[in-house]
Amino acid sequence: MRYSVLDLAPVPEGSDAASAIADSVTLARRAEELGYHRFWMAEHHNMPGIASAATSVLLGHVADATRTLRVGAGGVMLPNHAPLAIAEQFGTLATIHPGRIDLGLGRAPGGDMAVAKALRRNLNQADSFPDDVAELIDYLGPARPGAAVRALPGEGTGVPIWMLGSSLYGAQLAAHLGLPYAFASHFAPDALEQAIEVYRTRFRPSAQLETPYFMLAANVFAGESDAEGYYLRSSMQQAFAQLRMGRPGKLPRPVEDIDTTIGAGVRQAVDHALRISATGGPETVQRELAELVDIYAPDEVILTSQIHDPAARRRSFEIAADALSRIGQSAAA
């Protein structure tokens, strides 16, 4: 089973976007050394704690700094963009870095309604997402010499398209189009089981994929002890609580007593949303990741680790990589 990294270039309190981007590059290099298969970044807008808004630009920077790691979007919010523009951007990346670029597509705006308006989205337009995905696939597919519009660079690169989602919509569309599917279970897990079933039972083979391929997204907050893991997790708990209250900010510093900081009721709601997680010391993280793999049987796991201190974040991914390697060895045996 492959394991990968989902990174948002988090901007911690006391830091800035330039440092966050540099930390993401350092993390990508370390992930490559640790055997992670992919390094994905996600499009979010108007969020002080996330520096990956210009996703394709940042992915090019990461790809330049690595050699073998697959680099991709997890994902690009396609309704914000013309399919041709995305085909040209990722076709250019694939031309520079052949065989290393992925393109995951989401349907959400990556921000609030003000962001959607600022991005010049036509909010009164009927949902054209399925047609936009099909158009994008055509642009990146085999050369079409007679076509009125071509993605140059882009056509012939065959950049793998992924469908992302947190509801049954994405599962149904991924199955219909025969695409690999990644579920956003790291922050919206309520429809996870049903989405997996829909995707696997309704999957139709395509030119890209013969059989279903499902990626499970999970949080990991790994430290040298269980207490340290829970301490590191408190930054994400605070950030998620602030986002739900409409007050997004930089990634907060960890705290010893999360209930005192955000309240027990809010913490319980946040923990429900973040329940697809592994938190604690090395043994606990390995056990909890093994349980997730056993329950959901993913073809691949993608981990995200929103931790305030960049060195502690890298260490979290080191512990997780060791855990997943052991899980894979045990399964093989």
Secondary structure, 3 states (H helix, E strand, C coil): CEEEEEECCECECCCCHHHHHHHHHHHHHHHHHHCCCEEEECCCCCCCCECCCCHHHHHHHHHHHCCCCEEEEEEEEHHHCCHHHHHHHHHHHHHHCCCCEEEEEECCCCCCHHHHHHCCCCCCCCCCHHHHHHHHHHHHCCCCCCCCCCCCCCCCCCCCEEEEECCHHHHHHHHHHCCCEEECCCCCCCCHHHHHHHHHHHCCCCCCCCCCCEEEEEEEEECCCHHHHHHHHHHHHHHHHHHHCCCCCCECCCCCCHHHHHCHHHHHHHHHHCCCEEEECHHHHHHHHHHHHHHHCCCEEEEECCCCCHHHHHHHHHHHHHHHHHHHHHHHC
